[in-house]
Amino acid sequence: MNLEKLKDMEVEFLTFYPTGFEDAKFFPTMKKFNPSKLEEFTKKNLKKENFSNPNLVVDAFFKIIQKSVLVSLFDKLKFRDMLAGLTSYEKDMLSIELYELLHGNQKDGFEGLVEYLSQYNLAKWTIISVVLYYNDRQKEYFIKPTTTKNVIKYFEIKDLIYKPTPSFEFYDSYKKILNEMKKNVDKTLSFDNAAFTGFLRIGMED
């Protein structure tokens, strides 16, 4: 990993925005990105005790995807259409995978959700990672394919190969790399994991 490029990017970004994402000049861009409300909604509606009601859980998952500015309209519509055709049993199965992802064995839940959504051509990085991210914005990451591929290339990250089909192995490895990068930048750029990867995206574009 090329940390020198990261430090150069940080210097350039903070030259334009001295207080990072709190800078007034950056406010118009950040106005649309207000994840705290969805984080509160996610934690409230996808807490452990709610999983005794699969319909409630699946509905909350749907609302998270619909309300998030991180997920494309196309994926939102496809996800909506999928849910409309699910039986009670299928909703139960979906809620079980979500429980594992958020409260049980994350690896099993991740892989189970990928397998489940693959039936509907919806096993996408955005859909799977968005619920992880909103459930814990300081620990988990939203994975945007284009940004992820560019980060790997730009920062010369070896032995990490991006694939369109989500995998826990890649997610876990990439998360460790991003955590290491976060340690090397100012806290005003890493207070939130989506903000941090947003900083990387903006830096690479500049």
Buried (B, 14 or more C-beta within 10 A) or exposed (E): BEEEBBEEBBEEBBEEBEEBBEBEEBEEEEEEEEBEEBBEBBEEBBBEEBBEEBEBBBBBBBBBBEBBEBBBEEBBEBBEEBBEEBEEEBBBBBBBBBBBBBBBEBBEBBBBBBEBBEEBEBBBBBBBBBBBBBBBBEEBBBBBBEBBEBBBEBBEBEEBEBEEEBBBEBBEBBBEBBBEBBEEBBEBBBBBBBBBBBBBBBBBEE
